[in-house]
Amino acid sequence: MKIEDKENMRLDLFLKKVLIIKQRETAKQLCDGGYVKVNGMAAKPARDVRISDLIEIETAQGMESYRVLMVPNGNLRKDEVGQYCELVNKVADHE
């Protein structure tokens, strides 16, 4: 059976695979808590991520936005992450 490039992936898995969030469980909690948006809409962990989607993550440190460039097939090395997503915007929280 031939393994083809993926066109989509679960949001929580994508966030972990591209090393935006270190643990999948943390990604799930952020999604369930309403801290993650895809294309401007709150997103659950099972939402499919596709090429060109804009992912926004609200954390205690502020807001980060990422553009999906490609969807990975498997695990990535740190030096490969930039091929799959790019940081579009980072706004620090100044409380």
C-alpha positions in Angstrom: 0.0 0.0 0.0 1.4 3.4 -1.0 1.6 6.1 1.6 0.5 9.4 0.1 1.0 12.9 1.4 -1.7 13.9 3.7 -4.0 16.8 2.9 -5.4 17.2 6.4 -4.7 16.2 10.0 -6.4 16.6 13.4 -5.6 20.0 14.9 -4.3 18.6 18.2 -2.0 16.2 16.4 -0.8 18.9 14.0 0.1 21.3 16.9 2.2 18.5 18.5 3.8 17.2 15.3 5.0 20.7 14.2 6.3 21.3 17.8 4.0 24.4 18.4 2.8 22.6 21.6 4.9 19.9 23.1 2.2 17.5 24.3 -1.0 16.4 22.4 -3.0 16.4 25.7 -2.1 20.1 26.2 -3.1 20.9 22.7 -6.5 19.2 23.3 -7.0 21.1 26.5 -6.3 24.4 24.8 -8.7 23.6 22.0 -11.4 22.5 24.4 -10.9 25.6 26.5 -11.5 27.9 23.5 -7.9 29.1 23.3 -7.3 27.9 19.7 -8.9 29.3 16.6 -8.6 28.1 13.0 -9.4 30.8 10.3 -11.0 33.0 13.0 -13.3 30.3 14.5 -12.9 28.4 17.8 -11.7 24.9 17.0 -12.1 21.6 18.7 -9.1 19.1 18.8 -10.6 16.9 16.1 -11.0 19.7 13.5 -9.1 19.0 10.3 -6.2 21.3 9.6 -5.5 22.0 5.9 -2.8 23.8 3.9 -3.2 27.6 4.1 -5.3 27.5 7.4 -4.4 30.2 9.9 -4.1 28.9 13.5 -4.3 31.3 16.4 -3.3 30.2 19.9 -3.9 32.2 23.0 -1.6 31.4 25.9 -0.5 33.1 29.1 2.4 34.6 27.2 0.1 36.2 24.5 -1.3 35.4 21.1 0.5 33.5 18.3 -0.7 33.0 14.8 0.7 30.3 12.4 0.0 29.6 8.7 -0.1 25.9 7.7 2.2 25.3 4.7 2.1 21.5 4.5 0.6 18.7 6.6 3.2 16.2 7.8 3.0 12.4 7.3 4.9 11.5 10.4 7.2 12.9 13.1 9.4 15.8 12.2 12.9 16.9 13.2 13.2 20.4 14.7 14.9 21.6 11.6 12.0 20.5 9.4 9.2 22.4 11.2 9.6 25.6 9.1 8.5 23.6 6.0 5.2 22.8 7.6 4.1 26.0 9.3 5.3 29.6 9.7 4.8 32.1 12.6 2.7 34.9 11.2 2.3 37.0 14.3 3.2 36.9 17.9 1.8 39.4 20.4 3.1 39.3 24.0 0.6 39.8 26.8 1.7 42.9 28.8 -0.4 42.7 32.0 
